[in-house]
């Protein structure tokens, strides 16, 4: 969603990366949890056997490219704790500046309705 700021379009889209070593899903929202939609799905090429650093590097590079293309304005990371550290450590300062939060949780594989409920819990605390 684009809004106007000083006559220029401003991106209001939030991306939420939910990931573990076996895969990742990016949700996007232009206005709250009720407007959540799946933006992208990724499966780690070797599943749980994938080296966490390789998958983290892939995810960070994808996020960097997307930020450079203004695909999102805000970013939330919800990853298993080890992967979270790996992804965050690979993000540039510009992309880290977009971070609205990060949580060391493994929600990958949860049903979309369960993810929505967990997000509500996290943000209503």
C-alpha positions in Angstrom: 0.0 0.0 0.0 1.3 3.4 -0.9 0.4 6.6 1.0 1.5 10.1 0.2 4.2 11.8 2.2 5.3 15.2 1.0 3.8 14.5 -2.4 5.8 11.3 -2.7 4.4 7.7 -2.4 5.3 6.0 0.8 5.2 2.3 1.2 3.3 1.1 4.3 3.7 -2.6 3.7 5.0 -4.8 6.5 6.7 -8.1 5.8 6.8 -10.9 8.4 9.4 -13.6 7.9 8.5 -16.8 9.7 11.3 -19.4 9.3 13.2 -22.3 10.6 15.9 -24.5 9.1 13.5 -26.4 6.9 11.7 -23.5 5.3 10.3 -20.0 5.4 7.2 -18.1 4.6 6.9 -14.3 4.2 3.6 -12.8 5.0 2.7 -9.2 3.9 0.2 -6.8 5.3 -0.8 -3.3 4.3 -2.9 -2.7 7.4 -2.9 -5.1 10.3 -3.1 -8.8 11.0 -6.5 -9.2 9.4 -5.0 -8.2 6.0 -2.2 -10.7 6.2 -1.4 -12.5 2.9 1.3 -15.0 1.9 3.9 -13.2 -0.2 6.5 -16.0 -0.6 7.2 -19.6 0.4 10.7 -21.0 0.6 11.8 -24.6 1.3 15.4 -25.2 2.4 16.9 -27.3 -0.4 18.0 -30.0 2.0 15.3 -29.6 4.6 16.4 -29.8 8.2 19.8 -31.0 7.2 20.5 -27.7 5.5 23.4 -25.8 7.1 21.6 -23.0 8.9 24.1 -20.3 7.8 23.5 -21.1 4.1 19.8 -20.7 4.4 20.1 -17.7 6.6 22.4 -16.1 4.0 19.8 -16.8 1.3 17.0 -15.3 3.3 19.0 -12.2 4.2 20.0 -11.7 0.6 16.3 -12.0 -0.5 15.3 -9.5 2.2 18.0 -7.1 1.1 17.0 -7.2 -2.5 13.3 -6.7 -1.6 14.1 -3.7 0.6 16.2 -2.2 -2.2 13.1 -2.6 -4.4 10.9 -1.0 -1.7 8.8 -4.2 -1.5 8.3 -3.4 2.3 8.8 -0.6 4.7 8.7 -2.5 7.9 10.0 -6.0 8.7 9.3 -8.5 11.5 11.4 -11.6 12.0 10.0 -14.7 13.7 12.5 -17.5 13.4 13.9 -20.3 15.5 16.4 -18.8 17.8 19.6 -19.9 16.0 18.3 -19.0 12.5 17.1 -15.6 13.9 20.7 -14.7 15.0 22.1 -15.9 11.6 19.6 -13.8 9.6 19.9 -10.7 11.7 23.7 -10.9 11.5 23.6 -10.8 7.7 21.3 -7.8 7.3 22.7 -4.5 6.4 22.1 -1.4 8.6 19.5 -0.1 6.2 17.5 -3.3 6.4 17.9 -3.6 10.2 16.5 0.0 10.4 13.3 -1.5 8.9 13.0 -4.1 11.7 10.0 -3.5 13.9 10.8 -6.6 16.0 12.2 -10.0 16.1 11.2 -13.1 18.1 13.0 -16.4 18.6 10.0 -18.7 17.9 9.5 -21.5 15.5 6.1 -21.0 13.9 7.0 -22.5 10.5 4.5 -25.2 9.6 1.7 -23.6 11.7 -1.6 -23.2 10.0 -2.3 -19.6 8.9 -5.1 -19.2 11.5 -2.6 -20.2 14.2 0.0 -17.7 12.9 -2.6 -14.9 13.0 -3.6 -15.8 16.6 0.1 -15.9 17.7 0.7 -12.5 16.0 -2.2 -11.0 17.8 -0.8 -12.3 21.1 2.6 -11.0 20.4 1.4 -7.5 19.6 -1.3 -7.2 22.2 1.1 -7.9 25.1 
